[in-house]
Amino acid sequence: MNKGELVKAIADEAGLTQKDAGLAFDAFVSVVSKDLKEGNKVTLPGFGTFEVKKRAARTGINPATKEQINIPASNVPVFKFGKSFRDQF
């Protein structure tokens, strides 16, 4: 499912126009992104949690040259499904 298909499904499920569902989806993504950038966690009970985790610096290998390279530490967004959502499958 791509974004267009998801927006159409949301519009059908909620009885909204596709334009309104698209605006709501874009607003959701924007709010979650802004909160994660501020260092906050976003928890949706029954669905899951968005958060930012720190990835430590490490040594990697360039596959083209087989040369070792240093990969700097970084922050990465992650999503973990909640138990009640996982149990549905």
Beta strands, then each sheet from edge to edge (+ up, - down):
strand 1: 42-44
strand 2: 48-55
strand 3: 58-61
strand 4: 68-71
strand 5: 74-81
sheet 1: 1+ 2- 5+
sheet 2: 3+ 4-
end
